[in-house]
Amino acid sequence: MMLSGANVLMLDEPTNHLDLEAITALNQGLIKFPEVLLFASHDYEFVSTIANRIIEITPGGVIDRVMPFEAYLEDIQVNQLRLQYYHEDHAFMI
């Protein structure tokens, strides 16, 4: 796919069912990919090394930040917004 000239790659859980060597090769290739990469993953290491913008879709709204994954997880404003969005969603359910 990367050789086809695409300017956007969309991947859903790209590291599922891959062995460590395949994950490493995929990771290195995607780091070098110069265009847009949209992906969903539960692989912490993969997200930490690839992502430079995090878009979290919550029940109460979207959180969109341009920052590394580690910084996103530690950001106080993001955590407060996440609590607010989840709290707002539960308020409708009561």
DSSP file (Angstrom, degrees, kcal/mol; ACC not computed):
  #  RESIDUE AA STRUCTURE BP1 BP2  ACC     N-H-->O    O-->H-N    N-H-->O    O-->H-N    TCO  KAPPA ALPHA  PHI   PSI    X-CA   Y-CA   Z-CA
    1    1 A M    > >       0   0    0      0, 0.0     3,-1.2     0, 0.0     5,-0.7   0.000 360.0 360.0 360.0 -37.3    0.0    0.0    0.0
    2    2 A M  G > 5 +     0   0    0      1,-0.3     3,-0.6     2,-0.1     7,-0.0   0.762 360.0  53.1 -69.1 -22.4    2.8    2.4    0.8
    3    3 A L  G 3 5S+     0   0    0      1,-0.2    -1,-0.3     2,-0.1     0, 0.0   0.543  89.9  79.3 -86.8  -7.4    4.3    1.9   -2.7
    4    4 A S  G < 5S-     0   0    0     -3,-1.2    -1,-0.2     1,-0.1    -2,-0.1   0.561 107.4-111.3 -79.9  -7.8    1.0    2.8   -4.4
    5    5 A G  T < 5 +     0   0    0     -3,-0.6    -3,-0.1    -4,-0.2    -2,-0.1   0.607  59.6 161.2  88.0  12.2    1.4    6.6   -4.0
    6    6 A A      < -     0   0    0     -5,-0.7    -1,-0.2     1,-0.1    29,-0.1  -0.343  31.8-159.2 -64.6 146.1   -1.5    6.9   -1.5
    7    7 A N  S    S+     0   0    0      1,-0.2    29,-2.1    28,-0.1     2,-0.4   0.435  77.3  44.7-106.1  -0.4   -1.4   10.0    0.7
    8    8 A V  E     -a   36   0A   0     27,-0.2     2,-0.4    29,-0.0    29,-0.2  -0.986  61.4-169.3-141.4 131.4   -3.6    8.6    3.4
    9    9 A L  E     -a   37   0A   0     27,-2.1    29,-3.1    -2,-0.4     2,-0.5  -0.981   5.3-164.7-116.5 132.7   -3.5    5.2    5.1
   10   10 A M  E     +a   38   0A   0     -2,-0.4     2,-0.4    27,-0.2    29,-0.2  -0.976  13.3 179.0-117.8 121.5   -6.3    4.1    7.4
   11   11 A L  E     -a   39   0A   0     27,-2.7    29,-1.7    -2,-0.5     2,-0.6  -0.973  19.0-156.7-128.2 136.1   -5.6    1.1    9.7
   12   12 A D  E    S-a   40   0A   0     -2,-0.4    29,-0.2    27,-0.2    27,-0.1  -0.943  81.8 -26.5-113.4 112.1   -7.7   -0.6   12.3
   13   13 A E  S >  S-     0   0    0     27,-3.2     3,-1.4    -2,-0.6    -1,-0.2   0.951  75.9-178.3  50.1  59.6   -5.7   -2.4   14.9
   14   14 A P  T 3  S+     0   0    0      0, 0.0    -1,-0.1     0, 0.0    27,-0.1   0.703  73.1  53.2 -66.0 -19.8   -2.8   -2.9   12.5
   15   15 A T  T >  S+     0   0    0      2,-0.1     3,-1.6    11,-0.0     8,-0.1   0.523  78.3 118.1 -95.1  -3.8   -0.6   -4.9   15.0
   16   16 A N  T <  S+     0   0    0     -3,-1.4     3,-0.1     1,-0.3    27,-0.0  -0.384  85.3   7.3 -61.2 137.3   -3.3   -7.5   15.9
   17   17 A H  T 3  S+     0   0    0      1,-0.2     2,-0.4    -2,-0.1    -1,-0.3   0.669 101.5 123.2  66.2  20.0   -2.2  -11.1   14.9
   18   18 A L    <   -     0   0    0     -3,-1.6    -1,-0.2     2,-0.0     2,-0.1  -0.857  58.8-127.2-107.7 147.5    1.4  -10.0   14.0
   19   19 A D     >  -     0   0    0     -2,-0.4     4,-2.4    -3,-0.1     5,-0.2  -0.362  37.2 -94.7 -82.2 173.2    4.5  -11.4   15.6
   20   20 A L  H  > S+     0   0    0      1,-0.2     4,-2.4     2,-0.2     5,-0.2   0.864 124.0  51.8 -59.8 -40.1    7.2   -9.1   17.1
   21   21 A E  H  > S+     0   0    0      2,-0.2     4,-2.2     1,-0.2    -1,-0.2   0.905 111.4  47.0 -64.6 -40.9    9.3   -8.9   13.9
   22   22 A A  H  > S+     0   0    0      2,-0.2     4,-2.7     1,-0.2    -2,-0.2   0.890 111.7  50.9 -68.2 -39.2    6.3   -7.9   11.8
   23   23 A I  H  X S+     0   0    0     -4,-2.4     4,-2.8     2,-0.2    -2,-0.2   0.918 110.8  49.2 -62.7 -43.2    5.2   -5.3   14.3
   24   24 A T  H  X S+     0   0    0     -4,-2.4     4,-2.5    -5,-0.2    -2,-0.2   0.919 112.5  46.9 -62.6 -44.7    8.7   -3.8   14.3
   25   25 A A  H  X S+     0   0    0     -4,-2.2     4,-2.3     2,-0.2    -2,-0.2   0.919 114.0  47.7 -64.4 -43.9    8.8   -3.7   10.5
   26   26 A L  H  X S+     0   0    0     -4,-2.7     4,-2.7     2,-0.2     5,-0.2   0.931 111.8  50.7 -61.0 -46.1    5.4   -2.1   10.3
   27   27 A N  H  X S+     0   0    0     -4,-2.8     4,-2.1     1,-0.2    -2,-0.2   0.928 111.5  46.7 -58.2 -48.6    6.3    0.4   13.0
   28   28 A Q  H  X S+     0   0    0     -4,-2.5     4,-1.3     1,-0.2    -1,-0.2   0.888 113.2  49.5 -63.5 -39.6    9.5    1.4   11.2
   29   29 A G  H  X S+     0   0    0     -4,-2.3     4,-0.7     1,-0.2    -1,-0.2   0.904 111.4  48.0 -66.1 -41.6    7.7    1.7    7.9
   30   30 A L  H  < S+     0   0    0     -4,-2.7     3,-0.4     1,-0.2    -2,-0.2   0.834 105.6  58.0 -71.3 -31.5    4.9    3.8    9.3
   31   31 A I  H  < S+     0   0    0     -4,-2.1    -1,-0.2     1,-0.2    -2,-0.2   0.882 110.2  45.2 -62.2 -36.5    7.4    6.2   11.0
   32   32 A K  H  < S+     0   0    0     -4,-1.3    -1,-0.2    -5,-0.2    -2,-0.2   0.614  84.5 111.8 -82.1 -13.4    8.9    6.8    7.6
   33   33 A F     <  -     0   0    0     -4,-0.7     4,-0.1    -3,-0.4    -3,-0.0  -0.486  54.7-160.4 -66.1 119.0    5.5    7.3    5.9
   34   34 A P        +     0   0    0      0, 0.0    -1,-0.2     0, 0.0     3,-0.1   0.551  63.1  63.8 -82.6  -7.2    5.5   11.0    5.0
   35   35 A E  S    S-     0   0    0      1,-0.2     2,-0.3   -29,-0.1   -27,-0.2  -0.064  99.2 -51.9-103.3-158.1    1.7   11.4    4.5
   36   36 A V  E     -a    8   0A   0    -29,-2.1   -27,-2.1    -2,-0.0     2,-0.4  -0.611  45.3-170.5 -85.6 135.7   -1.4   11.1    6.7
   37   37 A L  E     -a    9   0A   0     -2,-0.3     2,-0.5   -29,-0.2   -27,-0.2  -0.981   2.7-173.5-128.2 118.1   -1.9    8.0    8.8
   38   38 A L  E     +a   10   0A   0    -29,-3.1   -27,-2.7    -2,-0.4     2,-0.3  -0.950  20.8 157.9-109.7 127.1   -5.2    7.4   10.6
   39   39 A F  E     -a   11   0A   0     -2,-0.5     2,-0.4   -29,-0.2   -27,-0.2  -0.996  35.1-148.6-150.1 154.8   -5.3    4.4   12.9
   40   40 A A  E     +a   12   0A   0    -29,-1.7   -27,-3.2    -2,-0.3     2,-0.3  -0.983  33.7 158.2-118.0 133.2   -7.0    2.8   15.9
   41   41 A S        -     0   0    0     -2,-0.4    -2,-0.0   -28,-0.2   -29,-0.0  -0.994  43.3-159.1-156.7 147.1   -4.9    0.6   18.2
   42   42 A H        +     0   0    0     -2,-0.3     2,-1.0     5,-0.0     3,-0.1   0.331  67.5 111.0-100.7   2.2   -4.8   -0.8   21.7
   43   43 A D     >  -     0   0    0      1,-0.2     4,-2.6     2,-0.1     5,-0.2  -0.683  53.1-165.0 -83.3 102.0   -1.1   -1.3   21.4
   44   44 A Y  H  > S+     0   0    0     -2,-1.0     4,-2.7     1,-0.2    -1,-0.2   0.899  86.4  48.2 -56.2 -47.5    0.4    1.2   23.7
   45   45 A E  H  > S+     0   0    0      2,-0.2     4,-1.8     1,-0.2    -1,-0.2   0.907 112.0  49.9 -62.9 -42.5    4.0    0.9   22.3
   46   46 A F  H  > S+     0   0    0      2,-0.2     4,-1.7     1,-0.2     5,-0.3   0.938 113.5  45.0 -61.0 -49.2    2.8    1.3   18.7
   47   47 A V  H  X S+     0   0    0     -4,-2.6     4,-2.1     1,-0.2    22,-0.3   0.909 111.1  54.6 -62.6 -42.5    0.7    4.4   19.5
   48   48 A S  H  < S+     0   0    0     -4,-2.7    21,-0.2    -5,-0.2    -1,-0.2   0.841 114.4  39.3 -61.8 -34.7    3.5    5.9   21.6
   49   49 A T  H  < S+     0   0    0     -4,-1.8    -1,-0.2    -5,-0.2    -2,-0.2   0.717 126.0  32.5 -90.4 -20.3    6.0    5.6   18.7
   50   50 A I  H  < S+     0   0    0     -4,-1.7    -3,-0.2    -5,-0.2    -2,-0.2   0.850  95.4  85.8-102.5 -44.5    3.7    6.6   15.8
   51   51 A A     <  +     0   0    0     -4,-2.1    18,-0.5    -5,-0.3     3,-0.1  -0.344  28.5 161.3 -74.3 137.4    1.1    9.1   17.0
   52   52 A N  S    S+     0   0    0      1,-0.3     2,-0.3    16,-0.2    15,-0.2   0.286  75.9  43.4-127.0   1.4    1.7   12.8   17.0
   53   53 A R  S    S-     0   0    0     13,-0.2     2,-0.5     2,-0.0    -1,-0.3  -0.964  70.7-157.9-145.9 130.2   -2.0   13.8   17.2
   54   54 A I  E     -B   65   0B   0     11,-2.8    11,-2.6    -2,-0.3     2,-0.5  -0.931   7.2-174.0-114.1 129.0   -4.6   12.1   19.4
   55   55 A I  E     -B   64   0B   0     -2,-0.5     2,-0.5     9,-0.2     9,-0.2  -0.966   8.5-171.0-121.0 112.2   -8.3   12.2   18.6
   56   56 A E  E     -B   63   0B   0      7,-3.0     7,-2.8    -2,-0.5     2,-0.7  -0.910  10.5-153.2-107.2 124.7  -10.4   10.7   21.4
   57   57 A I  E     +B   62   0B   0     -2,-0.5     5,-0.2     5,-0.2    -2,-0.0  -0.872  21.8 177.7 -99.5 114.1  -14.1   10.2   20.7
   58   58 A T  E >   -B   61   0B   0      3,-2.8     3,-0.7    -2,-0.7    28,-0.0  -0.650  44.7-104.7-109.2 166.9  -16.0   10.2   24.0
   59   59 A P  T 3  S+     0   0    0      0, 0.0    27,-0.1     0, 0.0     3,-0.1   0.804 121.3  42.1 -60.3 -28.3  -19.8    9.9   24.6
   60   60 A G  T 3  S-     0   0    0      1,-0.2     2,-0.3    22,-0.1    26,-0.1   0.504 127.5 -50.8 -99.4  -4.9  -19.9   13.6   25.4
   61   61 A G  E <   -B   58   0B   0     -3,-0.7    -3,-2.8     2,-0.0     2,-0.4  -0.966  63.4 -65.3 159.4-175.0  -17.7   15.0   22.6
   62   62 A V  E     -B   57   0B   0     -2,-0.3     2,-0.5    -5,-0.2    -5,-0.2  -0.885  28.2-157.0-111.1 135.6  -14.3   14.8   20.8
   63   63 A I  E     -B   56   0B   0     -7,-2.8    -7,-3.0    -2,-0.4     2,-0.5  -0.966  16.6-179.2-110.1 122.3  -10.9   15.6   22.3
   64   64 A D  E     +B   55   0B   0     -2,-0.5     2,-0.4    -9,-0.2    -9,-0.2  -0.969   7.2 164.0-129.2 115.1   -8.4   16.6   19.7
   65   65 A R  E     -B   54   0B   0    -11,-2.6   -11,-2.8    -2,-0.5     2,-1.0  -0.994  34.8-140.4-135.6 138.6   -4.8   17.4   20.6
   66   66 A V        +     0   0    0     -2,-0.4   -13,-0.2   -13,-0.2    -2,-0.0  -0.826  65.8 100.0 -94.7  97.3   -1.6   17.7   18.7
   67   67 A M  S    S-     0   0    0     -2,-1.0    -2,-0.1   -15,-0.2   -13,-0.1  -0.960  78.7 -78.0-168.7 159.0    0.9   16.1   21.1
   68   68 A P     >  -     0   0    0      0, 0.0     4,-2.2     0, 0.0   -16,-0.2  -0.272  46.3-111.5 -63.4 156.7    2.7   12.8   21.7
   69   69 A F  H  > S+     0   0    0    -18,-0.5     4,-2.3   -22,-0.3     5,-0.2   0.883 115.9  53.9 -59.5 -43.0    0.6   10.0   23.3
   70   70 A E  H  > S+     0   0    0      1,-0.2     4,-1.4     2,-0.2    -1,-0.2   0.925 110.9  46.0 -58.6 -46.0    2.6   10.1   26.6
   71   71 A A  H  > S+     0   0    0      1,-0.2     4,-1.2     2,-0.2    -1,-0.2   0.872 109.9  55.4 -65.7 -36.7    1.9   13.9   27.0
   72   72 A Y  H  < S+     0   0    0     -4,-2.2     3,-0.4     1,-0.2    -2,-0.2   0.916 107.2  49.1 -61.0 -44.5   -1.7   13.4   26.1
   73   73 A L  H  < S+     0   0    0     -4,-2.3    -1,-0.2     1,-0.2    -2,-0.2   0.818 116.7  42.2 -65.8 -30.5   -2.2   10.8   28.9
   74   74 A E  H  < S+     0   0    0     -4,-1.4     2,-0.3    -5,-0.2    -1,-0.2   0.558  84.3 117.3 -93.2  -9.8   -0.5   13.1   31.4
   75   75 A D     X  -     0   0    0     -4,-1.2     4,-2.0    -3,-0.4     5,-0.1  -0.430  53.3-154.4 -67.7 123.3   -2.2   16.4   30.3
   76   76 A I  H  > S+     0   0    0     -2,-0.3     4,-2.4     1,-0.2     5,-0.2   0.895  93.2  52.0 -65.7 -42.4   -4.4   17.8   33.1
   77   77 A Q  H  > S+     0   0    0      1,-0.2     4,-2.4     2,-0.2    -1,-0.2   0.898 109.7  49.6 -63.5 -40.3   -6.7   19.7   30.8
   78   78 A V  H  > S+     0   0    0      2,-0.2     4,-2.7     1,-0.2    -1,-0.2   0.926 111.0  49.5 -64.1 -44.3   -7.3   16.6   28.7
   79   79 A N  H  X S+     0   0    0     -4,-2.0     4,-2.2     2,-0.2    -2,-0.2   0.894 111.9  48.2 -63.3 -39.9   -8.1   14.6   31.9
   80   80 A Q  H  X S+     0   0    0     -4,-2.4     4,-2.3     2,-0.2    -1,-0.2   0.910 112.7  48.4 -65.9 -41.7  -10.5   17.2   33.1
   81   81 A L  H  X S+     0   0    0     -4,-2.4     4,-2.9     2,-0.2    -2,-0.2   0.901 110.1  52.1 -64.3 -41.4  -12.2   17.4   29.7
   82   82 A R  H  X S+     0   0    0     -4,-2.7     4,-2.5     2,-0.2     5,-0.2   0.930 110.5  47.8 -61.3 -45.6  -12.5   13.6   29.6
   83   83 A L  H  X S+     0   0    0     -4,-2.2     4,-2.4     1,-0.2    -2,-0.2   0.910 112.6  49.6 -60.8 -42.4  -14.1   13.6   33.0
   84   84 A Q  H  X S+     0   0    0     -4,-2.3     4,-2.7     2,-0.2    -2,-0.2   0.931 111.6  47.9 -62.0 -46.8  -16.5   16.4   32.0
   85   85 A Y  H  X S+     0   0    0     -4,-2.9     4,-1.6     1,-0.2    -2,-0.2   0.888 115.1  44.3 -65.4 -39.7  -17.5   14.6   28.8
   86   86 A Y  H  X S+     0   0    0     -4,-2.5     4,-1.7    -5,-0.2    -1,-0.2   0.864 113.7  51.0 -73.3 -33.8  -18.1   11.2   30.5
   87   87 A H  H  X S+     0   0    0     -4,-2.4     4,-1.7    -5,-0.2    -2,-0.2   0.910 108.7  51.5 -67.5 -42.2  -20.0   13.0   33.3
   88   88 A E  H  X S+     0   0    0     -4,-2.7     4,-1.1     1,-0.2    -1,-0.2   0.894 108.7  51.4 -61.1 -40.5  -22.2   14.8   30.9
   89   89 A D  H  X S+     0   0    0     -4,-1.6     4,-0.7     1,-0.2     3,-0.4   0.900 110.3  48.1 -65.3 -40.0  -23.1   11.6   29.1
   90   90 A H  H  X S+     0   0    0     -4,-1.7     4,-0.8     1,-0.2     3,-0.3   0.783 102.1  64.3 -72.3 -26.0  -24.1    9.9   32.3
   91   91 A A  H  < S+     0   0    0     -4,-1.7     3,-0.4     1,-0.2    -1,-0.2   0.850 100.5  52.0 -64.9 -33.1  -26.2   12.8   33.4
   92   92 A F  H  < S+     0   0    0     -4,-1.1    -1,-0.2    -3,-0.4    -2,-0.2   0.764 105.3  56.2 -72.2 -24.9  -28.5   12.2   30.4
   93   93 A M  H  <        0   0    0     -4,-0.7    -1,-0.2    -3,-0.3    -2,-0.2   0.674 360.0 360.0 -82.2 -16.6  -28.9    8.5   31.4
   94   94 A I     <        0   0    0     -4,-0.8    -1,-0.2    -3,-0.4    -2,-0.1   0.478 360.0 360.0 -79.1 360.0  -30.2    9.3   35.0
